């Protein structure tokens, strides 16, 4: 999975700050994982392998994307975690499992990336607006979350799919903003992979609502 490869990249490169313009060269210390294309496995760089020149450092857009996306993902995990005991449709339970499997490692990558900059992601769902709207990127309100927690069966399935589709659409929008304004290659890759995967899940959820 791309996210796990990127996590290794963050770990392997922590503390290394090559001068601008110098080629990146794999050393003999911590392994450096070179991410593959979306859906492909990464590979371990060989000692002495030239990995190209470093890209621009992190920008404000990269930090903003990461600090917003971590709590955004945490809410998705909470929503997905409710499905095992509340959903009636096995397809909804499977979809929720995919959401958890994809977003947990992404949270790990983004959290490590922020810590490497000396920053910490907000706890819980903090860092986002509390009500749905253009600034909340599809986040569910407290009222909606409480309604989801209280729902069971078909009512849960319908509300879960509606909220999660909106949530995913918000994440795709955030990823697009990162691709347009971000400069950090790790976060741009995270955003690209995230948008691709969540677009597929949106199609699956819409099919489940029919």
Secondary structure, DSSP 8 states (H G I E B T S, - for coil): -HHHHHHHHHHHHTT----TT-EEE--SSS--EE--STTS--EE--TT-EEEE------HHHHHHHHHHHHHHHHHHHHHHHHHHHB--HHHHHHHHHHHHHHHHHHHHHHHHHHHTT----STTTTS-SSSSTTTTT---HHHHHHHHH--HHHHHHHHHHHHHHHHHHHHHHHHHHHHH---HHHHHHHHHHHHHHHHHHHHHHHHT-
